[in-house]
Amino acid sequence: MSALPEGWVAITLGEVGDWRGGGTPSKSVPEYWQGEIPWVSPKDMKRPTIDYVEDMITEAAIAASAASLIRSGSVLIVTRSGILRHSLPVARTIREVAINQDLKAVTPADGICPEFVSWQLQAGAQAILATCAKSGTTVDSVDFDRLKVSPFVLPPQAEQRRIVEKLDALTARTARARADLDRIPALVARYKQTVLAKAFGGELTEGWRGANDIHLTSWRLARVGDLAKEVRYGTAAKCHFSPTETPVLRIPNIANGRIDVTDLKHATFDDKERAKLSLEPGDVLVIRSNGSVSLVGRTAVATEAVAGFLYAGYLIRLRLDRDQVSSDYLQRAFEEPSVRAKIESFAKSTSGVHNINSEQLKSLSIPLPPLAEQTEIVCRVGRAFTEIDRLASEAAAARRLLDRLDQAVLAKAFRGELVPQDPADEPASVLLDRIRTERTAAPKAKRGRKAAVSD
């Protein structure tokens, strides 16, 4: 550890205050539940302060179980949960609570600011996960003995408050910016839907038609069944990853409107099956069945790279009449809001698996301009989407920068570089001596409500 600022001392997390664990009252005893005491579990650790929990317990539950009361102003940390693989939830209590066995709570000693403890735990989250993880292949739990000996820096009490005030102000700004940026994906989706609605309503190419002396009356409404020479389900053959046989495209290979061949399966077929099910460039593959209704009806256009591949049974192949419709135009048409709504109305099911069949696909109607305007629409939609995606990418990069900025600010705070030191502040060493003296003189705390008010 680098040299500490004047007036600071290095201690361990175990010296910060009184640490406690928790427990779960018996679910089979009704009088333990639906009480007035919040019972916090990892699912409640989503905000910096515990202001709402799903489960409430009673005084009887505290008296009869491992659950104990945690004082207001304590700091909670998750020590066992799958979420520890990527984050370390920390929160402060603003009222008396109980916690379950997957959390630990520390009630800071007098003179140690709970908000300061919470911020420092967040700043050191990655170091804690790296050094305190129990042995295993994943970080599912934090070893409490290691956690208690983790380093903690203690500034003078007055400086703790100054650091907290500064952190609150700075992170409030980044939180507002983060909230604005988090709305971007929804705005992107809405903007794309607007572009598609204008494209298939004729508005996007209105100027192009005028320049080419083409009129909207050249458009017509056409059924997909009238535009397809063939609508065919895929193979039900069992596939595997052996690369020596015929590649078979599956739902995972249909990604973001394109065919992804990085995770291919294969199967053996005779000449008749290959002739019937082989893909040709320009074929449109449609997802017909999925647990997510938003994926049903999503498409990809076959390219030269997948010519001769076959496709699995959860896909439908549309082989189009190219004299009427281009493959790329039909793919965009399937993304248009009213067409998507129709697809989802066909597909929705209460069984958990959503499906659209070939007859329903064939019944879909789409606005159909002449081929030249179809090409122009595809180009204009593509350009608009590219620009939208560029802006979305920049917003995502800014969002990542905000996260790094917060971490940089926290690092400065606990190096003593965020706020100025004041030589008039009582040194933390004096505070620490007082805490240790009081702790030695205090009677051993007991579990329950009495302990919660006498610690």
Buried (B, 14 or more C-beta within 10 A) or exposed (E): EEEBBEBBBEBEBBBBBBBBBBBBBEEEEEEBBEBEBBBBBBBBBEEBEBEEBEBBBBBBBBEBBBBBBBBBBBBBBBBBBEBBEEBBBBBBBEEBBBBBBBBBBBBBBEBBBBBBBBBBBBBBBEEBBEBBBBEEEEBBBBBBEBBBBBEBBBBBBBBBBBBBEBBEEBBEEBEEBBEEBEEBEEEBEEBBBEBBBBBBBBEBBEEBBEEEEBEBEEBEEBBBBEBBEEBBBBBEBEBEEEEEEBBBBBBEBBEEBEBEEEEBBBBEBEEEBBEEBBBEEBBBBBBBBBEEBEBBBBBBBBBEEBEEBBBBBBBBBBBBEEEBBBBBBBBBBBBBEBBBEBBBEBBEEEEEBBBBBBEBBBEBBBBBBBBEBBBBBBEBBEEBBEEBEEEBEEBEEBBEEBEEBBBEBBEBBBBBEBBEBEEEBBBBEBBBEBBEEEEEEEEEBEBBBEBBEEB
